[in-house]
């Protein structure tokens, strides 16, 4: 339960900054999460 809550909080924070978080899960292997950030600032 705590892991799901932590991921939900991370997702909210990342999305509030206009960014994206992605995840992939494989049975018996585990999960990988990525936060997509721009290399340069807009403007």
Residue, then its C-alpha position, 0 to 999 in steps of 0.5 A: x500500500x505504501x508504495x502505491x501511495x508514494x507513486x501517486x504522490x510522485x505522479x502528482x508532483x511531476x504533473x504539477x510541474x508539467x512533466x510526465x512519469x511513466x512506468x513499466x512492470x514485469x512479473x518476476x522482474x520488477x518495475x521501472x519508472x521514468x520521469x521525462x524532463x526537457x533538456x532546455x527551457x522554453x522561451 
